[in-house]
Amino acid sequence: MFFKRLLIITYESYSEMLYIENISKKYTTENKTIQVLDNISLTVKKGEFLAIHGPSGCGKTTLLLTAGGLLHPDEGRILIDSENIYYLSAEKRAVFRAKNIGFVFQQYHLISYLTVLENVQVPALAQKNNVPENKIYELIFFALTAPREISRLNFLFGQISNKDIHRRW
């Protein structure tokens, strides 16, 4: 089992925000099954700091994707603020994620044919939360206030250097 080498560090705090109970996840290829998560339980309280550390392939990303509602576990349950996220339909789970969970992916997940400004707009517009469009623009400009970024708002993703992408996104 890969997950035995994963180190989870927590900092004590307040009430329960994330509750993971006995989750398991395996991947099956043509001739082999790999048990990545095996009966994992974890509680994270509001205000708690959590670090997940381990070697490549030990299950860190699988644990995070499962806990965040992006990858259904084979067994077990996951509650976020007492809501069992896998009881929700895929559409309702997506709405729940958009309102309650933030992800910072290893890959950029930017859309190559959109400008910098349009890429930043996508999550805000996708939520359909009745925020006026001018307020969305105001928040985007606030987030991208450095003079260098303002001059690049209309650049396409492919026109921005990897260094600038890492620095700002």
N, C-alpha and C positions, 0 to 999 in steps of 0.2 A: 504494500500500500504506500503510495507516494506521500500522502498527507502527514504521516508521522514526523516528517522532517520539517514541517511548517511551524514557525514560531509566531505566536499571537501574543502581543503585549497590550495590556489595557491600563487605563488610568481611572481610578474609582471616581464616581460622581453620583448623580441623582436617580431619576426614575427610568424604567425600562423603555428603550426606544426600538431596539432591534432584538428579536428573540428568534434564534435558530435552534430547532429541535430535531435531532437525529436525521440530518439530511445526508443523503448518499447520492452520488452521481458517478456513472461509469460511461465510458465510450467504447463502442464495439466497432471493429473493422471487420474485414472479410474473415480473418482467421484468428483474431485476438480480441480480448476484452480487457480494458484497463480500468480498474477501480480508482478513481481520482479522489473522491470524497467518500468516506466510509463512516457513517453514523456520527456525524459531527454535530455538536451542540455548542452554542455560544450565546451570551447575552451581552448587549451593549446598552449602557444607560445614557440618557440625555446628558450632553455636556462631556461625555467620556471621549478620550482620545484613544484610538486604536491603530496599531501598526501591525501589518501582516508581512512577514519576512520568511523567505525560504528559497531554495535553489530552483532553477528553471524546471518546470514540469511537475512541481509538487502539488499544484492545485490552487494556488493563490487566485488566479484569474477566474477559475471555475467557481470558487467560493464567492468572490465579489459579484460575478454575473448572476449567480443563483440568489444571493442575498438581495440584489438590486432588482430582481424581477425580470431579468433578461434571459435566463436559462432555467427552465423548469427542472427541479431535482427529481431523481427517480423515486426517492422516498423522503419522508420527513415533512416538516412544515416551517414556514417562515412568516413571522408576524412583524410588521412595522407599525409602531404606535397602535398595537393590538389588532391590526387589520391583517388577516391572512391573505397575502397578496396573490397566492395561486388559486384562491377561490374566486378571484375576479376574472372576468373574461379578458382576452388579450387586449381588446380595445380599452376596457376600463383600467386594466393594469398599466397601459401606456399613459393614460391620463393621470393615474395615481403617481407614476414615476415622474412625469413632467412637473407635477405640483409639489412633490415631497422628496425627491432624490436627485442629487447632483452627481454626475459622472465626469471624471477627467480620464479620457481614454489615452492609451499609449499611441495610437494612431490619431491623426488629426480629424478625420471624418469631416473634412471640409469639402464643399462642392466646387469642383474645378472651374465650371463655367459661370460661377457667381462671383461678384466682387467681394472684397473684404467686408464692406458694409452689409451686403446682402447675406453673407454667411453668418454674420453676427445676428441679423434679424430673424433668421429661420426659426430658432427655438421660441422666440417671443411671439412670432406670428402663428406658429403651430399650436400654441396653447389655446387660442380662441377664448381668452379670458376677459374679453371686452375692455382691454386696456386701449385707450385711444392711440392711434398710430403716431401722433406727434409726441406722446409720452414715451413710446418705444424708441423713437429717434433720439429723444432727449437722454434716455438712459444709455443708449449705444454711444452717443457722442461723449457722455460723461465717462464711460468706460475706456474710450479711445481718445483721451484728451491730449496726449503728448503730441507736439507739433509734427513729429515724423509720421505718426499714425494718421493724423488728419489728412496729410498730403497723400496718403496711400489708400484712403477709403474706397476709391473707385478702381483700384488695381484688381485684376483677377488673381485668384489664389496662386496660379502658376507664375505670376509676376513678382511674388514675394519670396524672399530668400528663406531657406529652412531656419536660419538663425532667428530671423524676425518672427517666424511662425512659433518657434519654441518660446521666444521671449514673451510674446503677447497672448498666445492661446495655450 
